[in-house]
């Protein structure tokens, strides 16, 4: 019987091995647990970084959107009544075309514009010059002179050059001028007389082809 029964040291070795195995497993479990905790700690940081990057990207997209919108041409259609447009056109014609012979009006001692009672008309030579006709508007293009007649702009200062035409009508004995930018406007003056005036007969449109006519 003693020969058949093995000695106990073998069993003790097995017991010691068995005792060591769980310890290794426990160390492995501890390491795995630490790794999981680190992963869990890392995950929120990554998620927070992702959440911070997402709004930044949205803001960048929002900033780019207006820039792209600015590049598009902005078109705005304004509707006005014909009476309003016509009233504005009349003001433009009056401002740019209304004129009188030089000397027909003067400045008095109170610096007021009054008709010249002694005006007898332009001479035949002066009546054929654009510089002999003045706009009936506040001075825009020139400086006030020392003469009581030099307080208005003359037609020869208008731009573009050639916008005014001047011709003599021998049958009527009149000098007739016309504005090419506002077709239909005409002024007239009879030399050596107090006869002068102006009128407009047109379609209420500017001549935008004038640059090609000069």
C-alpha positions in Angstrom: 0.0 0.0 0.0 2.8 2.4 0.8 4.4 1.8 -2.5 1.2 2.4 -4.4 0.2 5.7 -2.7 2.3 8.7 -4.0 4.0 11.0 -1.7 2.4 14.3 -0.8 5.0 16.7 -2.2 3.5 16.3 -5.6 0.1 17.4 -4.4 1.7 20.4 -2.6 3.4 21.5 -5.8 0.0 21.4 -7.6 -1.5 23.3 -4.7 1.2 25.9 -4.9 0.8 26.2 -8.7 -3.0 26.4 -8.3 -2.4 29.2 -5.7 -0.2 31.1 -8.1 -2.6 31.0 -11.1 -5.3 33.1 -9.6 -2.8 35.7 -8.6 -1.6 36.1 -12.2 -5.2 36.3 -13.3 -5.9 38.9 -10.6 -2.9 41.0 -11.8 -4.2 40.7 -15.4 -7.6 41.8 -14.3 -6.2 44.7 -12.4 -4.2 45.8 -15.5 -7.2 45.4 -17.7 -9.3 47.5 -15.2 -6.7 50.2 -15.2 -6.7 50.3 -19.0 -10.4 50.5 -19.1 -10.4 53.4 -16.6 -7.8 55.2 -18.7 -9.9 54.6 -21.8 -12.9 56.0 -20.1 -11.0 59.0 -18.9 -9.6 59.6 -22.4 -13.0 59.2 -24.1 -14.6 62.3 -22.5 -11.6 64.4 -23.4 -11.9 63.3 -27.0 -15.6 63.9 -27.0 -15.2 67.3 -25.4 -12.5 68.2 -28.1 -14.9 66.9 -30.8 -17.7 69.1 -29.3 -15.4 72.1 -29.2 -14.3 71.5 -32.8 -17.9 71.1 -34.1 -19.0 74.6 -33.1 -15.8 76.1 -34.5 -16.4 74.4 -37.8 -20.0 75.6 -37.8 -18.8 79.2 -37.1 -16.3 78.9 -40.0 -19.1 77.8 -42.3 -21.3 80.6 -41.1 -18.5 83.1 -41.8 -17.9 81.7 -45.2 -21.6 81.8 -46.1 -21.9 85.7 -45.9 -18.7 86.1 -47.9 -20.1 83.9 -50.7 -23.4 85.8 -50.5 -21.5 89.2 -50.8 -19.9 88.0 -54.0 -23.4 87.6 -55.6 -24.6 90.8 -57.4 -27.3 92.6 -55.5 -30.1 93.7 -57.7 -32.9 95.9 -56.4 -35.9 96.9 -58.5 -37.5 100.2 -57.5 -40.9 101.0 -58.8 -42.0 104.7 -59.1 -44.9 106.4 -60.6 -44.7 108.0 -64.0 -45.7 111.4 -62.6 -42.7 111.2 -60.1 -40.3 110.3 -62.9 -41.6 113.1 -65.1 -41.3 115.6 -62.3 -37.7 114.6 -61.8 -37.0 114.9 -65.5 -38.5 118.4 -65.7 -36.2 119.5 -62.8 -33.2 118.0 -64.7 -34.1 119.8 -67.9 -34.6 123.1 -66.0 -31.3 122.7 -64.1 -29.1 121.7 -67.2 -30.8 123.6 -70.0 -32.6 126.7 -68.8 -30.6 129.8 -70.0 -30.8 133.5 -70.8 -28.6 135.8 -72.8 -25.7 137.3 -70.9 -26.8 140.7 -69.5 -30.5 140.0 -69.3 -30.1 139.7 -65.5 -27.7 141.3 -63.1 -26.9 141.6 -59.4 -28.1 144.8 -57.7 -26.5 146.5 -54.7 -28.3 144.1 -52.3 -26.7 141.1 -54.1 -30.0 140.0 -55.5 -30.7 138.8 -59.1 -33.0 141.1 -60.9 -34.0 141.6 -64.6 -31.9 144.2 -66.4 -34.3 146.9 -67.6 -31.7 148.3 -70.0 -30.9 145.0 -71.8 -31.2 145.6 -75.5 -30.1 142.2 -76.7 -26.8 140.7 -77.9 -24.9 141.9 -81.0 -24.9 139.7 -84.1 -21.3 138.7 -83.3 -21.9 137.8 -79.6 -25.2 136.1 -80.3 -23.3 133.3 -82.2 -21.2 132.4 -79.1 -22.1 129.9 -76.5 -20.2 132.0 -73.9 -22.9 134.7 -74.4 -25.6 132.6 -72.8 -25.9 131.8 -69.1 -27.6 129.1 -67.0 -30.4 130.3 -64.7 -29.1 128.3 -61.7 -26.6 128.9 -58.9 -23.1 129.0 -60.1 -21.5 125.5 -60.4 -18.5 125.5 -62.7 -16.9 128.9 -62.4 -16.0 131.6 -59.9 -17.9 134.8 -59.4 -16.3 137.7 -61.3 -16.1 141.4 -60.5 -18.7 142.3 -63.2 -22.4 142.4 -62.1 -23.1 140.1 -65.1 -20.6 137.4 -64.2 -22.5 135.4 -61.6 -23.8 132.6 -63.7 -22.3 129.6 -65.6 -22.0 129.9 -69.4 -23.0 127.2 -71.8 -19.5 126.8 -73.2 -18.5 125.3 -69.8 -20.9 122.4 -70.0 -19.6 118.9 -70.5 -19.3 117.0 -72.7 -18.1 119.5 -75.2 -20.5 119.6 -78.1 -23.6 119.0 -76.0 -25.0 122.3 -77.3 -25.6 123.3 -80.9 -26.1 126.9 -82.1 -27.3 128.1 -85.5 -28.9 131.2 -87.1 -32.3 131.1 -88.7 -32.2 133.9 -91.4 -35.9 133.8 -92.2 -36.9 134.5 -88.6 -33.8 136.4 -87.7 -33.2 134.2 -84.6 -30.3 132.5 -83.1 -31.5 129.0 -82.1 -29.7 126.7 -79.7 -30.5 123.0 -78.8 -29.3 120.5 -76.2 -28.4 117.1 -77.6 -28.6 115.4 -74.2 -32.2 116.4 -73.8 -33.7 116.3 -77.3 -36.6 118.6 -77.7 -35.2 121.5 -75.7 -34.6 124.7 -77.7 -33.8 128.3 -76.8 -33.9 131.3 -79.1 -32.8 134.9 -79.1 -33.2 137.7 -81.6 -30.1 139.8 -81.7 -30.2 143.5 -80.9 -33.6 143.0 -79.2 -35.1 142.0 -75.9 -36.6 138.9 -77.4 -35.5 135.6 -76.0 -37.1 132.4 -74.6 -37.0 128.6 -74.5 -39.3 125.6 -74.8 -39.3 121.9 -74.7 -41.1 119.4 -77.0 -39.9 115.9 -76.5 -40.6 112.4 -75.2 -39.2 113.0 -71.7 -36.1 110.8 -72.2 -32.4 111.6 -72.2 -30.2 110.8 -75.2 -27.8 108.2 -73.9 -26.3 107.8 -77.4 -24.7 111.2 -77.2 -21.1 109.9 -76.7 -21.4 108.1 -80.0 -22.7 111.3 -81.7 -19.8 113.6 -80.7 
